[in-house]
């Protein structure tokens, strides 16, 4: 059963209601103000003491701008003008107020604009909610986010994140630079098809979908075409981007490995060259223990592998000091080069031309040695063989010269008389030697008679006879008479048979007859005034 209504005398009056509203406003944490059109405060509740530092009575007559943070005053004025111009009756604004002690509070204001019947503003009612705590939290969050972006931008790698449709939601500055863009707004919402690497966009997006469906994938090596047209190598890692357990996109990281890729390509090429080099190449540590050899080096010494062996043990004992000297040399400067003898596994000696560069780390400290060994064993053998053949040829030539002198001797018989006794077979070469020896002797001894004795010659053919005739003709040109002696009956028959005639050559049977002729010919009798005198011919 409902209670009886109160007597009419107990019903609240308008004054009671206003007092209750006033009490509610004064006890609220909200800041309540009323101002005229010039912003002069005409009413403020008790919260003014907390936020302005003044009791409500002292706030009356002050302007809102006086209590507003200086940096926010111009914006507040501009905002109010726009509200009035637009005819708004309610609006919201966020600004800061200044306490009497200098403290600053951030408020969110709900503003009601009162107009007269002509539409002119007559007053403003504002209810402010203190959001300083939220603002501090927001500022802290903003600072943390800015710090996070600063950290991400400072990373030497590219960082990006996309939504489920592979649209870019954000990235760090490295990605922005690679895309050839100047600000982050230019990449937000774009896909790989809109960026310089659009030709590989299908591959990138296929990878994104696979990551979102299957999970992270690391160490993806791929190329990227940058905004300037250059192509770089990347090592990429991608993982699903999740929020509340739901996959909302993909997060990616990449590092530029172009230089490393080029170095690896160079190392692969270098290793290929070393592995297939004909010279033996090895690497040792500072204790000269072999840590690597190419196949040629092991094969050179007859081993399948040399790793772990001591370098010195492979060298001939007499040459180990040469290696020790070579090792000390590159420590000072340059690359040492020396000739070493290795001991083959079967005991034979392998001679090499060895270059020994020192291997240094980035600090310049020696961490080992390399050796480049060119096998010159066969080359040395070939040189020795060539030297042996040259020496042999020189000996043969010397012997032949001696034999020529012995086989073609020129004997000075007397003043103006020389003789050449020939023995053995006369071929074209020896016939030429006879002519040279004859002419040299005639010139040397100023001979007027040259005796060619063929007593020791068994065979005279057309070639030999022609040579003798040419020799006689040449001797005549030097002023000497050629006397041919020692023709045997067999040779005489041969000469008659082949029809040889010795013009300008005197024929004598024996060498003695030729000498006698030559000596007698040196003096010929002449008569002067009836008297006989001997005149030297």
PAMAR-173314 format. One line per 8 residues: their letters; for each residue x, y, z of C-alpha. Coordinates in steps of 0.02 Angstrom, whole numbers, plus 50000, padded with zeros to 5 digits. Layout:
BEGIN
A> X,Y,Z ~ ...
//
This chain:
BEGIN
XXXXXXXX> 50000,50000,50000 ~ 50068,50167,49948 ~ 50105,50300,50078 ~ 49995,50451,50084 ~ 50064,50597,49987 ~ 50144,50734,50089 ~ 50044,50887,50130 ~ 50057,51028,50007
XXXXXXXX> 50155,51129,50134 ~ 50294,50999,50130 ~ 50318,51003,49938 ~ 50494,51073,49886 ~ 50496,51248,49821 ~ 50600,51315,49676 ~ 50720,51387,49802 ~ 50738,51217,49882
XXXXXXXX> 50773,51141,49715 ~ 50903,51274,49674 ~ 50987,51247,49841 ~ 50995,51061,49812 ~ 51067,51088,49638 ~ 51192,51211,49712 ~ 51241,51086,49845 ~ 51260,50951,49714
XXXXXXXX> 51368,51063,49605 ~ 51476,51117,49749 ~ 51504,50939,49805 ~ 51541,50873,49629 ~ 51714,50848,49560 ~ 51657,50940,49404 ~ 51703,51122,49374 ~ 51548,51221,49334
XXXXXXXX> 51559,51398,49262 ~ 51448,51528,49182 ~ 51516,51674,49082 ~ 51449,51818,48983 ~ 51486,51847,48799 ~ 51654,51927,48845 ~ 51709,51773,48942 ~ 51690,51857,49112
XXXXXXXX> 51645,51731,49247 ~ 51474,51763,49322 ~ 51461,51601,49419 ~ 51577,51461,49473 ~ 51549,51317,49593 ~ 51656,51269,49742 ~ 51772,51163,49634 ~ 51853,51327,49583
XXXXXXXX> 51951,51324,49745 ~ 52028,51156,49698 ~ 52071,51194,49517 ~ 52092,51383,49508 ~ 52161,51408,49684 ~ 52034,51546,49715 ~ 51872,51539,49814 ~ 51719,51557,49702
XXXXXXXX> 51690,51736,49756 ~ 51864,51789,49698 ~ 51836,51707,49528 ~ 51689,51817,49488 ~ 51740,51956,49372 ~ 51893,51863,49307 ~ 51895,51809,49125 ~ 51910,51630,49069
XXXXXXXX> 52067,51675,48969 ~ 52153,51735,49128 ~ 52137,51561,49202 ~ 52178,51469,49039 ~ 52352,51404,49003 ~ 52435,51536,48892 ~ 52475,51417,48750 ~ 52292,51366,48736
XXXXXXXX> 52212,51541,48740 ~ 52219,51582,48554 ~ 52149,51412,48507 ~ 52006,51433,48633 ~ 51959,51603,48563 ~ 51963,51539,48385 ~ 51858,51388,48430 ~ 51723,51493,48517
XXXXXXXX> 51710,51610,48366 ~ 51684,51461,48251 ~ 51547,51389,48365 ~ 51452,51552,48363 ~ 51473,51574,48176 ~ 51403,51400,48151 ~ 51261,51432,48274 ~ 51306,51282,48382
XXXXXXXX> 51217,51266,48549 ~ 51329,51131,48623 ~ 51512,51090,48593 ~ 51662,51007,48671 ~ 51840,51066,48688 ~ 51995,51009,48778 ~ 52113,51136,48853 ~ 52221,51170,49005
XXXXXXXX> 52192,51286,49154 ~ 52320,51360,49273 ~ 52305,51347,49463 ~ 52354,51494,49570 ~ 52512,51399,49624 ~ 52562,51364,49444 ~ 52494,51187,49434 ~ 52417,51141,49266
XXXXXXXX> 52258,51039,49244 ~ 52190,50969,49082 ~ 52000,50981,49064 ~ 51872,50915,48943 ~ 51736,51048,48931 ~ 51555,51025,48881 ~ 51495,51199,48830 ~ 51316,51260,48810
XXXXXXXX> 51292,51422,48712 ~ 51138,51527,48756 ~ 51062,51640,48622 ~ 50929,51776,48631 ~ 50775,51782,48520 ~ 50880,51864,48385 ~ 51009,51726,48383 ~ 51143,51826,48472
XXXXXXXX> 51246,51736,48605 ~ 51211,51801,48781 ~ 51306,51680,48894 ~ 51403,51518,48905 ~ 51382,51375,49027 ~ 51530,51258,49042 ~ 51550,51095,49137 ~ 51731,51037,49148
XXXXXXXX> 51792,50862,49185 ~ 51970,50845,49251 ~ 52061,50727,49131 ~ 52235,50770,49192 ~ 52267,50590,49245 ~ 52209,50524,49077 ~ 52313,50657,48990 ~ 52467,50604,49088
XXXXXXXX> 52434,50424,49043 ~ 52405,50474,48863 ~ 52563,50578,48862 ~ 52661,50435,48937 ~ 52589,50318,48808 ~ 52631,50443,48672 ~ 52808,50461,48737 ~ 52827,50272,48746
XXXXXXXX> 52760,50256,48571 ~ 52878,50393,48512 ~ 53021,50306,48599 ~ 52970,50143,48518 ~ 52966,50226,48347 ~ 53133,50308,48384 ~ 53207,50139,48428 ~ 53130,50056,48275
XXXXXXXX> 53192,50198,48163 ~ 53366,50182,48236 ~ 53379,49998,48195 ~ 53496,49956,48051 ~ 53362,49838,47984 ~ 53197,49866,47897 ~ 53039,49839,48000 ~ 52862,49836,47928
XXXXXXXX> 52690,49772,47971 ~ 52541,49737,47859 ~ 52358,49692,47878 ~ 52280,49530,47818 ~ 52266,49602,47641 ~ 52454,49640,47638 ~ 52421,49827,47651 ~ 52556,49921,47744
XXXXXXXX> 52503,49979,47917 ~ 52672,50051,47962 ~ 52859,50035,47946 ~ 53020,50111,48006 ~ 53122,50241,47915 ~ 53236,50112,47833 ~ 53089,50038,47738 ~ 53030,50213,47693
XXXXXXXX> 53201,50255,47621 ~ 53209,50093,47522 ~ 53037,50134,47450 ~ 53098,50307,47399 ~ 52963,50393,47504 ~ 52981,50547,47615 ~ 52847,50521,47749 ~ 52753,50378,47827
XXXXXXXX> 52582,50432,47764 ~ 52639,50392,47588 ~ 52657,50206,47626 ~ 52507,50177,47741 ~ 52373,50078,47649 ~ 52483,50037,47501 ~ 52527,49860,47444 ~ 52685,49792,47368
XXXXXXXX> 52606,49819,47196 ~ 52610,50008,47229 ~ 52795,50016,47274 ~ 52959,50007,47175 ~ 52973,49819,47202 ~ 52803,49788,47119 ~ 52875,49657,47000 ~ 52903,49540,47147
XXXXXXXX> 52741,49587,47234 ~ 52656,49418,47194 ~ 52801,49326,47277 ~ 52799,49440,47430 ~ 52612,49426,47453 ~ 52615,49237,47431 ~ 52746,49234,47568 ~ 52635,49345,47679
XXXXXXXX> 52487,49226,47662 ~ 52596,49075,47699 ~ 52663,49160,47857 ~ 52489,49206,47920 ~ 52426,49028,47888 ~ 52577,48924,47939 ~ 52681,49027,48059 ~ 52851,49115,48062
XXXXXXXX> 52982,49093,47929 ~ 53163,49149,47952 ~ 53316,49180,47843 ~ 53223,49212,47681 ~ 53353,49272,47555 ~ 53277,49379,47419 ~ 53309,49534,47315 ~ 53225,49704,47330
XXXXXXXX> 53217,49842,47200 ~ 53237,50008,47289 ~ 53162,50175,47243 ~ 53321,50230,47153 ~ 53317,50074,47044 ~ 53460,49985,47132 ~ 53437,49803,47181 ~ 53492,49742,47351
XXXXXXXX> 53494,49571,47435 ~ 53392,49547,47592 ~ 53384,49418,47731 ~ 53203,49427,47788 ~ 53108,49358,47937 ~ 52918,49360,47946 ~ 52794,49309,48080 ~ 52606,49322,48102
XXXXXXXX> 52546,49484,48183 ~ 52418,49436,48316 ~ 52301,49531,48432 ~ 52194,49442,48560 ~ 52241,49275,48484 ~ 52180,49326,48311 ~ 52297,49346,48164 ~ 52276,49522,48098
XXXXXXXX> 52423,49532,47980 ~ 52608,49500,47962 ~ 52762,49577,48044 ~ 52925,49577,47947 ~ 53108,49617,47975 ~ 53247,49622,47847 ~ 53432,49663,47842 ~ 53532,49717,47692
XXXXXXXX> 53655,49577,47654 ~ 53709,49642,47483 ~ 53890,49664,47536 ~ 53890,49497,47626 ~ 53811,49414,47474 ~ 53944,49488,47361 ~ 54078,49431,47482 ~ 54004,49256,47487
XXXXXXXX> 53996,49254,47298 ~ 54176,49311,47293 ~ 54224,49178,47420 ~ 54133,49045,47321 ~ 54222,49100,47163 ~ 54388,49109,47255 ~ 54362,48937,47331 ~ 54316,48868,47160
XXXXXXXX> 54476,48940,47088 ~ 54580,48875,47234 ~ 54501,48702,47228 ~ 54538,48688,47042 ~ 54706,48778,47039 ~ 54851,48678,46966 ~ 54968,48744,47100 ~ 54969,48670,47274
XXXXXXXX> 54890,48790,47398 ~ 54891,48766,47586 ~ 54849,48860,47746 ~ 54930,48834,47916 ~ 54909,48906,48090 ~ 55049,49000,48177 ~ 55124,48833,48233 ~ 55137,48781,48049
XXXXXXXX> 55006,48644,48068 ~ 54910,48626,47906 ~ 54726,48675,47920 ~ 54681,48670,47735 ~ 54753,48613,47568 ~ 54677,48609,47396 ~ 54672,48442,47302 ~ 54823,48490,47196
XXXXXXXX> 54937,48508,47348 ~ 54889,48338,47420 ~ 54907,48254,47250 ~ 55075,48339,47223 ~ 55146,48250,47375 ~ 55050,48087,47349 ~ 54926,48105,47494 ~ 54737,48101,47500
XXXXXXXX> 54736,48238,47633 ~ 54866,48343,47725 ~ 54758,48426,47859 ~ 54835,48409,48031 ~ 55011,48372,47970 ~ 55159,48482,48014 ~ 55218,48582,47865 ~ 55401,48563,47910
XXXXXXXX> 55385,48372,47911 ~ 55343,48375,47725 ~ 55500,48472,47677 ~ 55673,48403,47643 ~ 55777,48422,47802 ~ 55908,48527,47711 ~ 55775,48654,47658 ~ 55681,48678,47823
XXXXXXXX> 55790,48825,47870 ~ 55738,48908,47706 ~ 55556,48893,47757 ~ 55591,48966,47929 ~ 55678,49114,47846 ~ 55532,49136,47726 ~ 55409,49138,47870 ~ 55503,49276,47959
XXXXXXXX> 55510,49383,47802 ~ 55322,49419,47778 ~ 55312,49470,47960 ~ 55415,49620,47912 ~ 55341,49661,47741 ~ 55283,49585,47579 ~ 55269,49404,47526 ~ 55418,49288,47543
XXXXXXXX> 55467,49180,47394 ~ 55589,49036,47398 ~ 55629,48869,47316 ~ 55591,48717,47424 ~ 55608,48530,47406 ~ 55464,48425,47471 ~ 55472,48241,47511 ~ 55344,48143,47410
XXXXXXXX> 55255,48003,47500 ~ 55354,47878,47395 ~ 55519,47959,47445 ~ 55552,48056,47285 ~ 55594,48241,47291 ~ 55473,48372,47226 ~ 55550,48544,47196 ~ 55432,48693,47204
XXXXXXXX> 55436,48881,47189 ~ 55348,48931,47351 ~ 55263,49098,47395 ~ 55224,49123,47580 ~ 55102,49265,47623 ~ 55061,49295,47807 ~ 54876,49290,47855 ~ 54823,49432,47970
XXXXXXXX> 54662,49473,48064 ~ 54579,49644,48065 ~ 54700,49704,48199 ~ 54849,49659,48091 ~ 54901,49512,48201 ~ 54968,49359,48108 ~ 54850,49212,48130 ~ 54930,49092,48007
XXXXXXXX> 55020,49070,47842 ~ 54973,49023,47665 ~ 55084,48934,47540 ~ 55069,48933,47352 ~ 55177,48794,47281 ~ 55218,48783,47096 ~ 55295,48615,47052 ~ 55452,48650,46949
XXXXXXXX> 55525,48473,46960 ~ 55496,48432,46778 ~ 55548,48606,46727 ~ 55714,48586,46816 ~ 55737,48415,46739 ~ 55701,48486,46567 ~ 55824,48629,46598 ~ 55957,48506,46656
XXXXXXXX> 55925,48401,46502 ~ 55938,48556,46392 ~ 56100,48605,46478 ~ 56165,48429,46453 ~ 56120,48433,46269 ~ 56197,48606,46247 ~ 56356,48549,46332 ~ 56358,48391,46227
XXXXXXXX> 56335,48494,46069 ~ 56476,48610,46122 ~ 56589,48460,46151 ~ 56542,48387,45982 ~ 56574,48553,45897 ~ 56742,48568,45982 ~ 56785,48390,45931 ~ 56731,48425,45754
XXXXXXXX> 56837,48582,45751 ~ 56986,48483,45811 ~ 56950,48347,45683 ~ 56932,48477,45547 ~ 57099,48547,45593 ~ 57172,48372,45599 ~ 57084,48314,45441 ~ 57127,48471,45345
XXXXXXXX> 57299,48523,45407 ~ 57392,48664,45320 ~ 57582,48649,45328 ~ 57700,48792,45285 ~ 57840,48702,45188 ~ 57951,48850,45152 ~ 57936,49035,45126 ~ 57795,49059,45001
XXXXXXXX> 57750,48872,44998 ~ 57608,48785,45093 ~ 57541,48608,45081 ~ 57377,48522,45128 ~ 57389,48332,45142 ~ 57213,48259,45129 ~ 57164,48091,45204 ~ 57001,47995,45200
XXXXXXXX> 56836,48035,45117 ~ 56797,48207,45053 ~ 56615,48261,45052 ~ 56541,48430,45010 ~ 56562,48495,45187 ~ 56743,48442,45196 ~ 56776,48509,45022 ~ 56715,48679,45082
XXXXXXXX> 56830,48665,45233 ~ 56977,48624,45116 ~ 56945,48782,45015 ~ 56928,48890,45172 ~ 57087,48818,45249 ~ 57183,48836,45084 ~ 57136,49017,45055 ~ 57166,49064,45237
XXXXXXXX> 57341,48984,45227 ~ 57385,49069,45065 ~ 57335,49238,45136 ~ 57419,49207,45304 ~ 57587,49144,45236 ~ 57587,49249,45078 ~ 57609,49087,44980 ~ 57641,49083,44794
XXXXXXXX> 57629,48892,44784 ~ 57498,48785,44868 ~ 57516,48595,44864 ~ 57361,48486,44884 ~ 57412,48306,44915 ~ 57276,48175,44891 ~ 57384,48022,44920 ~ 57271,47973,45068
XXXXXXXX> 57108,47999,44972 ~ 57033,47837,44910 ~ 56892,47904,44803 ~ 56879,48060,44697 ~ 56714,48087,44608 ~ 56644,48229,44505 ~ 56595,48325,44662 ~ 56768,48312,44740
XXXXXXXX> 56854,48354,44575 ~ 56743,48507,44554 ~ 56787,48563,44729 ~ 56973,48548,44694 ~ 56954,48648,44534 ~ 56857,48786,44625 ~ 56991,48789,44760 ~ 57127,48810,44628
XXXXXXXX> 57031,48951,44544 ~ 57011,49041,44708 ~ 57196,49017,44748 ~ 57242,49090,44578 ~ 57141,49245,44621 ~ 57254,49265,44773 ~ 57410,49247,44663 ~ 57456,49068,44708
XXXXXXXX> 57487,48916,44597 ~ 57402,48754,44650 ~ 57500,48592,44634 ~ 57402,48429,44646 ~ 57503,48277,44701 ~ 57473,48095,44747 ~ 57350,48042,44611 ~ 57336,47853,44619
XXXXXXXX> 57308,47745,44464 ~ 57129,47712,44519 ~ 57091,47896,44540 ~ 57177,47935,44373 ~ 57062,47810,44286 ~ 56909,47886,44372 ~ 56959,48061,44320 ~ 56985,48007,44138
XXXXXXXX> 56821,47912,44142 ~ 56719,48059,44204 ~ 56812,48179,44090 ~ 56885,48297,44219 ~ 57022,48416,44160 ~ 57122,48515,44286 ~ 57154,48682,44204 ~ 57282,48796,44290
XXXXXXXX> 57331,48654,44407 ~ 57503,48576,44399 ~ 57501,48387,44424 ~ 57645,48297,44508 ~ 57656,48113,44551 ~ 57709,48126,44732 ~ 57712,48253,44872 ~ 57902,48255,44861
XXXXXXXX> 57891,48300,44677 ~ 57770,48439,44717 ~ 57883,48509,44853 ~ 58033,48502,44737 ~ 57934,48592,44602 ~ 57880,48724,44723 ~ 58055,48754,44789 ~ 58131,48763,44615
XXXXXXXX> 57991,48879,44558 ~ 58033,49001,44694 ~ 58189,49054,44593 ~ 58186,49066,44402 ~ 58346,49099,44295 ~ 58352,49262,44197 ~ 58489,49338,44090 ~ 58550,49516,44112
XXXXXXXX> 58684,49584,43994 ~ 58724,49406,43943 ~ 58745,49350,44123 ~ 58632,49217,44211 ~ 58551,49275,44377 ~ 58422,49194,44493 ~ 58266,49299,44520 ~ 58146,49257,44661
X> 57975,49216,44591
//
